[in-house]
Amino acid sequence: MTAGQLLMTFTIGTAALALWSYVRWPGAAPVTMKGAVLRVGIALVLLQIGAATLEIGIAAVPSLAILVVVGAVIPVLTYAFLASIWFLKVCADQIRGPL
């Protein structure tokens, strides 16, 4: 398995995990556009922190790279996908209007 294939596997896996989380806990989604945008902003900040953690972790101890990926990158990617799902839900609710 190449590095690109492993990256795609992690990405698809975290997207599936985010979708499962959205379906499993529907009450966790923000109701307002402000809440959704706030969560997207938090996700963007966490993505920057996760990328820095990955870079520092791999540079410090290359043999522990998988622990850095599992401990930092996967949760951050999952939250980023979940925040984007929440944002799309709020946008769809805004277009649809009140039920």
N, C-alpha and C positions, 0 to 999 in steps of 0.2 A: 504494500500500500504506500503510495507516495504521500508527501506532505499535503499536497493539494486535495487529494482524496480524503485524507484524515480531517482536514479543515472543513470540507463540505459535509462530511458525516457529522461532525460536531455542530455545525450550523443548522443542518436539518433536524438534528436531535434536539437542540435547544428551542427551535421553532415549534416542534411538536410538543415539547414540554410546556412551552408558554401557552399553546392552544389548549392543552389539557388543563392547565391551571385556570384559564379563562372559563372553561366549561365547568370545572369542578367548583370554583368559588365565584359565581356570578355577582354576588353582592360586594365583592372587593373592587369592582370597577367604579371609576369616578362617574358622577352624574353630570357635572358641569364641564364646560369647555375649559374653564380655568384650571380645574383639577386635572384634566387630561393633559393639558399643556405643561403643567407643573411636573407631572410624572414623566413626560417625554424629556423635559429639561434635566430631571434627575438622572434619567437613563443615559443621556448624552454625557453628563459629567462622569457617571460610573463607567461608561465605555472608555473614557480617557484614562481614568484611574486603572481600569483593568488592563489596558494596553501597556501602561507604564509598569504595572506589577509584573506582567508577563515578560517584558523586556528585562527588567531588573532581576527577576527570579531566574530566568534562563541564563543570564550573564553570570550570576553569582554561583549557581550550582546546576550545571546542565543536566546532570543525572536525575534531578528532581523536577524536570520540566512537566511531566504528566501531573504531578501534584499541584503545580501552579495552574495548569490548565483546568483541572477539575475543581480546585479550590477557589479560583478567582474568575477565570474567563467564562466558564459555563454558567455560573449564576448571573453574571453581568449580562451575557448575551440573552439568557432567558428573560431577565427583567426588561431588557430593551425590546425584545419581541412582544412581551406582554404589554408594555406601555404603548407600543404602536397599535396593538389590537384594541386596547382601551380607547385610544385616540380615534381610531376608525369607527368604533361603536358610538362614541359621542357625536362624531360628525354625522353618522347615519341617523342617529336620533334627532339631531338638529334639522336635518332635511325632511325626515318623516313627520316631525311635529308631535305634539302630545297625543297620546292614545285616548 
